């Protein structure tokens, strides 16, 4: 496996999310703000099943270019965290995302009310 940069991993993740119809995708640049990762991606799935599917697709794609990601919350499918090393991905059902509003902790702009993707 070749070494993948944080920017390349981010690009791969955003591509997979777009391909599988994730909604309201927001990228937060964490470089210099957190030692945990360089980027955080937050996205919404329309149902528990879609959130679980998105996590599965991400896991497969990341595993092809890097070590298998750590995945938490897959069984419930309300909020799934995918740790791809330099990129942390939070996948939510809409109601759960609205409740936790984790973008606000990082001063990120929440998704537009119209449902358009922001990155």
N, C-alpha and C positions, 0 to 999 in steps of 0.2 A: 504494500500500500504506500502510495506517495504521501508526503506531508501536505496537508491542506491548510491554507491560511484561514483566518477568521472571516475575511471578506469572501473567499471562495465558498466557505461553508454557509455563510449568510445567503449568498446568491443561490446555492443549491436548495436551501430550505425555502426561500421565497418562491422559487420556481415550482417546487413540489406543492406548496400551499396554493399557488395560483392554479396549477394544473388540476387540483382536486377540489376546487371551488370553495376554499376557505374565505370567510368574509371579514371585513373590517380589519385587515392586516396592518399592524403598526410595528415599526422597528424603532427600538430605543438604543442609541449609542451609549454604551456603558464604559467605553475606554476612558480611563482616568477617574471613573466614578466608583468602580467596584472591582475588587480583585477576582471576582468569581467568573466573569465573562467579559467579552468585548461588546457583545450585542445581546439584546433581549428582543424576542419577537412575540407579539401577542396577536392571537387570531381567534375567530369565532366559527364554530360549526353550527349548523341548523338543528342538529339533534345529537343525542348521546352517541348514536351509531356513527354519525359523520365525524364527531370528535375522535372517537376510537379509531376510525378508519384513517383520519389524517395522521394520527400518532403512528399508526402502523406503516403508512407510506413513508413518513419521515424516517422512522427507524430503519427501514429497508434501504432508503437512499443514502443515509448517513453511513450505514454499515459498509456500503460499497466503497466508500472513499476514506473511511476512518474507522476507529474502534466503534463497536456497537454502543449506541447512546444509552444512558440510564433513563428509564421511563417510570414515572410515578403517577398513580391515579387512573390507570387504564381500565381497571375493572369497573369503576363507577362511571367514568366517561363524562363527568360534569366539568372537571378541571384536570387536564392531563399536562404534566410537565415533562418535557423532553430535553435532557441535558446532553447537548452535542459538543461539549467541551467549551470552546470559545463562544458558542451561541446557545442561549437558553431559550426554549420555546414554551409558551403557555398557550394551551388550547382550551377554550371554554365553550360551554353552551351560553347563549346570549344572556339569559337571566343571571347566571352565575358570574359572568364577566361584569355585568352592570353592578352587581352587588359588591364585588371585591375591588373593582376599579383600580387595578394595580398600576396602570399607566400613570395615574396621578402621583404615585409615590416617586416617580422618576421625572416628573414635570413634563411628561410626554403629552402631546395633543391627543385627546380621545378621538375615536373615529367619528366622521361626519354623520349627522343624523340621516342623511340620504342613503347611507350604506355603501358609499364609495370607499375604496381601499386607500389608505394613507401609508406612505412609507418614507 
